[in-house]
Amino acid sequence: MIRFYRSATIAPGKFAGAMAFAREVAKHVKATTGVDVHIGMPVGGNPHRIGWSAQYPTLALYDDMATKLLADAKYLEMVAKAADNFVADTTRDEIWRVL
C-alpha cells in the first residue's frame, strides 16, 4: 500500500481561497481518477499549512494517477489559478509505503 501526502503553506490572508481550492481539487481528482483525496491541517507545528493525502494499492497505480493529472488541462488550470493562495516554494510531497 502506498500513501501520498502533499502539503503547502497558505499565504497570509488567503485561508478562504486555499480551503475552497483544496475542496475543489480533491473533488476534481476523485471525478477524474476515482481516487479519494483527504484534506487535512496540522495539529502542531506551522498552523498555516494545508495538506492532501491519498492511498493507492501500488506505486504503479499512484504513477498512473499522477501521469493522468499532469495531462489534465483542467487540473493544471485549477492549480495555476490557485497559486496566489500559497507561499511559493512551500509545497512538499511525500510518498510512504505502508508496512
GROMACS elastic network, one bead per residue, 0.5 to 0.9 nm:
[ bonds ]
;  ai    aj funct       b0    kb
    1    55     6  0.71526   500
    1    56     6  0.59058   500
    1    58     6  0.56467   500
    1    59     6  0.78188   500
    1    96     6  0.85350   500
    1    97     6  0.59603   500
    1    98     6  0.52690   500
    1    99     6  0.77303   500
    2    54     6  0.84323   500
    2    55     6  0.57118   500
    2    56     6  0.50516   500
    2    57     6  0.60532   500
    2    58     6  0.58529   500
    2    59     6  0.61114   500
    2    62     6  0.76818   500
    2    95     6  0.68680   500
    2    96     6  0.57451   500
    2    98     6  0.59259   500
    3    53     6  0.70032   500
    3    54     6  0.57773   500
    3    56     6  0.62905   500
    3    57     6  0.87442   500
    3    59     6  0.89667   500
    3    62     6  0.87523   500
    3    94     6  0.81964   500
    3    95     6  0.57282   500
    3    96     6  0.51215   500
    3    97     6  0.63358   500
    3    98     6  0.69994   500
    4    52     6  0.80888   500
    4    53     6  0.54721   500
    4    54     6  0.53121   500
    4    55     6  0.62849   500
    4    56     6  0.80298   500
    4    62     6  0.81263   500
    4    93     6  0.73291   500
    4    94     6  0.58415   500
    4    96     6  0.63858   500
    4    97     6  0.89228   500
    5    51     6  0.69968   500
    5    52     6  0.57761   500
    5    54     6  0.68262   500
    5    92     6  0.80283   500
    5    93     6  0.56549   500
    5    94     6  0.50922   500
    5    95     6  0.63248   500
    5    96     6  0.80819   500
    6    50     6  0.84259   500
    6    51     6  0.53908   500
    6    52     6  0.52164   500
    6    53     6  0.64575   500
    6    91     6  0.68883   500
    6    92     6  0.55182   500
    6    94     6  0.64069   500
    6    95     6  0.88318   500
    7    40     6  0.88878   500
    7    41     6  0.88354   500
    7    49     6  0.66217   500
    7    50     6  0.55678   500
    7    52     6  0.64017   500
    7    53     6  0.87803   500
    7    90     6  0.78048   500
    7    91     6  0.55451   500
    7    92     6  0.52853   500
    7    93     6  0.66509   500
    7    94     6  0.88482   500
    8    48     6  0.85230   500
    8    49     6  0.54962   500
    8    50     6  0.57241   500
    8    51     6  0.64691   500
    8    86     6  0.66570   500
    8    87     6  0.74553   500
    8    88     6  0.87971   500
    8    89     6  0.84224   500
    8    90     6  0.52446   500
    8    92     6  0.63762   500
    9    46     6  0.82950   500
    9    47     6  0.86876   500
    9    48     6  0.56439   500
    9    50     6  0.64765   500
    9    51     6  0.88608   500
    9    85     6  0.87069   500
    9    86     6  0.56349   500
    9    87     6  0.56107   500
    9    88     6  0.83455   500
    9    89     6  0.89361   500
    9    90     6  0.57790   500
    9    91     6  0.70852   500
   10    13     6  0.82579   500
   10    14     6  0.63799   500
   10    15     6  0.63396   500
   10    18     6  0.65673   500
   10    48     6  0.54027   500
   10    49     6  0.55622   500
   10    50     6  0.69626   500
   10    84     6  0.89876   500
   10    85     6  0.59681   500
   10    87     6  0.59911   500
   10    90     6  0.89268   500
   11    14     6  0.54033   500
   11    15     6  0.73724   500
   11    18     6  0.84134   500
   11    48     6  0.78293   500
   11    84     6  0.73062   500
   11    85     6  0.54175   500
   11    88     6  0.86132   500
   12    15     6  0.74409   500
   12    48     6  0.83937   500
   12    85     6  0.82379   500
   12    86     6  0.83422   500
   12    87     6  0.83409   500
   13    16     6  0.80320   500
   13    17     6  0.88246   500
   13    85     6  0.84205   500
   14    17     6  0.53461   500
   14    18     6  0.60365   500
   14    19     6  0.86063   500
   14    84     6  0.80370   500
   14    85     6  0.51925   500
   14    86     6  0.75436   500
   15    18     6  0.51291   500
   15    19     6  0.61203   500
   15    20     6  0.86006   500
   15    48     6  0.81784   500
   15    85     6  0.74230   500
   16    19     6  0.52106   500
   16    20     6  0.61849   500
   16    21     6  0.86163   500
   16    85     6  0.87528   500
   17    20     6  0.51209   500
   17    21     6  0.61304   500
   17    22     6  0.85327   500
   17    82     6  0.76904   500
   17    84     6  0.89967   500
   17    85     6  0.61096   500
   18    21     6  0.50970   500
   18    22     6  0.60272   500
   18    23     6  0.86911   500
   18    50     6  0.80640   500
   18    82     6  0.74111   500
   18    84     6  0.89392   500
   18    85     6  0.53486   500
   18    86     6  0.72312   500
   19    23     6  0.63085   500
   19    24     6  0.85454   500
   19    50     6  0.81420   500
   20    23     6  0.53506   500
   20    24     6  0.61049   500
   20    25     6  0.86128   500
   21    25     6  0.58959   500
   21    26     6  0.83286   500
   21    78     6  0.79201   500
   21    79     6  0.83317   500
   21    82     6  0.65957   500
   21    85     6  0.85289   500
   22    25     6  0.54336   500
   22    26     6  0.61345   500
   22    27     6  0.86208   500
   22    39     6  0.68883   500
   22    50     6  0.81000   500
   22    51     6  0.82135   500
   22    52     6  0.77927   500
   23    26     6  0.52031   500
   23    27     6  0.61666   500
   23    28     6  0.86250   500
   23    38     6  0.89956   500
   23    39     6  0.75199   500
   24    27     6  0.52156   500
   24    28     6  0.61959   500
   24    29     6  0.87127   500
   24    78     6  0.85287   500
   25    29     6  0.60827   500
   25    30     6  0.85555   500
   25    37     6  0.87853   500
   25    75     6  0.74052   500
   25    78     6  0.73336   500
   25    79     6  0.80598   500
   26    29     6  0.52153   500
   26    30     6  0.62819   500
   26    31     6  0.87026   500
   26    35     6  0.89051   500
   26    36     6  0.74425   500
   26    37     6  0.53061   500
   26    38     6  0.71803   500
   26    39     6  0.77053   500
   26    52     6  0.79453   500
   27    30     6  0.51901   500
   27    31     6  0.62323   500
   27    32     6  0.86076   500
   27    36     6  0.82871   500
   27    37     6  0.77987   500
   28    31     6  0.50564   500
   28    32     6  0.59500   500
   28    33     6  0.83210   500
   28    74     6  0.88178   500
   28    75     6  0.74249   500
   29    32     6  0.50913   500
   29    33     6  0.56544   500
   29    34     6  0.69942   500
   29    35     6  0.65260   500
   29    36     6  0.75732   500
   29    37     6  0.72578   500
   29    65     6  0.88979   500
   29    69     6  0.77421   500
   29    75     6  0.80488   500
   30    33     6  0.54643   500
   30    36     6  0.54841   500
   30    37     6  0.69410   500
   31    34     6  0.57421   500
   31    35     6  0.79819   500
   32    35     6  0.81649   500
   32    68     6  0.84465   500
   32    69     6  0.80056   500
   32    72     6  0.87241   500
   33    36     6  0.87135   500
   33    65     6  0.63490   500
   33    68     6  0.77318   500
   33    69     6  0.81152   500
   35    54     6  0.70877   500
   35    55     6  0.77977   500
   35    56     6  0.81000   500
   35    65     6  0.82708   500
   36    53     6  0.84763   500
   36    54     6  0.61946   500
   36    55     6  0.77356   500
   37    52     6  0.62825   500
   37    53     6  0.55761   500
   37    55     6  0.80705   500
   38    51     6  0.81277   500
   38    52     6  0.54373   500
   38    53     6  0.51705   500
   38    54     6  0.64121   500
   39    50     6  0.72804   500
   39    51     6  0.56488   500
   39    53     6  0.66293   500
   40    49     6  0.87855   500
   40    50     6  0.59049   500
   40    51     6  0.50629   500
   40    52     6  0.62155   500
   40    53     6  0.79121   500
   41    47     6  0.72844   500
   41    48     6  0.81158   500
   41    49     6  0.61810   500
   41    51     6  0.60560   500
   41    52     6  0.88352   500
   42    45     6  0.67950   500
   42    46     6  0.72263   500
   42    47     6  0.60386   500
   42    48     6  0.82879   500
   42    49     6  0.67823   500
   42    50     6  0.72148   500
   42    51     6  0.81532   500
   43    46     6  0.87007   500
   43    47     6  0.73191   500
   44    47     6  0.67640   500
   45    48     6  0.89127   500
   46    49     6  0.63276   500
   47    50     6  0.83190   500
   49    86     6  0.89571   500
   55    58     6  0.88914   500
   55    62     6  0.81982   500
   56    59     6  0.70189   500
   56    60     6  0.87310   500
   56    61     6  0.63313   500
   56    62     6  0.59117   500
   57    60     6  0.85481   500
   57    61     6  0.69131   500
   57    62     6  0.81402   500
   58    61     6  0.53449   500
   58    62     6  0.66147   500
   58    63     6  0.88202   500
   59    62     6  0.50347   500
   59    63     6  0.61971   500
   59    64     6  0.86560   500
   59    95     6  0.89543   500
   59    97     6  0.86613   500
   60    64     6  0.61839   500
   60    65     6  0.87042   500
   61    65     6  0.62618   500
   61    66     6  0.86233   500
   62    65     6  0.51779   500
   62    66     6  0.61773   500
   62    67     6  0.85833   500
   63    66     6  0.50820   500
   63    67     6  0.60350   500
   63    68     6  0.84927   500
   64    67     6  0.51918   500
   64    68     6  0.61545   500
   64    69     6  0.87348   500
   65    68     6  0.50681   500
   65    69     6  0.62612   500
   65    70     6  0.86962   500
   66    69     6  0.51935   500
   66    70     6  0.62137   500
   66    71     6  0.87419   500
   67    70     6  0.51960   500
   67    71     6  0.64333   500
   67    72     6  0.87892   500
   68    71     6  0.53015   500
   68    72     6  0.63292   500
   69    73     6  0.81845   500
   69    74     6  0.88993   500
   69    75     6  0.64202   500
   69    76     6  0.77468   500
   70    73     6  0.77855   500
   70    75     6  0.76042   500
   70    76     6  0.69346   500
   71    75     6  0.83775   500
   71    76     6  0.80525   500
   72    75     6  0.53887   500
   72    76     6  0.63800   500
   72    77     6  0.86817   500
   73    76     6  0.51560   500
   73    77     6  0.60454   500
   73    78     6  0.86008   500
   74    77     6  0.50309   500
   74    78     6  0.61391   500
   74    79     6  0.86750   500
   75    78     6  0.51092   500
   75    79     6  0.62698   500
   75    80     6  0.86781   500
   76    79     6  0.51656   500
   76    80     6  0.61682   500
   76    81     6  0.85269   500
   77    80     6  0.51793   500
   77    81     6  0.60069   500
   77    82     6  0.86002   500
   78    81     6  0.51636   500
   78    82     6  0.62229   500
   78    83     6  0.87412   500
   79    82     6  0.52950   500
   79    83     6  0.62697   500
   80    83     6  0.53089   500
   80    84     6  0.84861   500
   81    84     6  0.75341   500
   81    85     6  0.89703   500
   82    85     6  0.56259   500
   82    86     6  0.76967   500
   83    86     6  0.57704   500
   83    87     6  0.81358   500
   83    88     6  0.79176   500
   84    87     6  0.73706   500
   84    88     6  0.82543   500
   86    89     6  0.87616   500
   86    90     6  0.77596   500
   86    91     6  0.84918   500
   87    90     6  0.59787   500
   87    91     6  0.83141   500
   88    91     6  0.76685   500
   89    92     6  0.84320   500
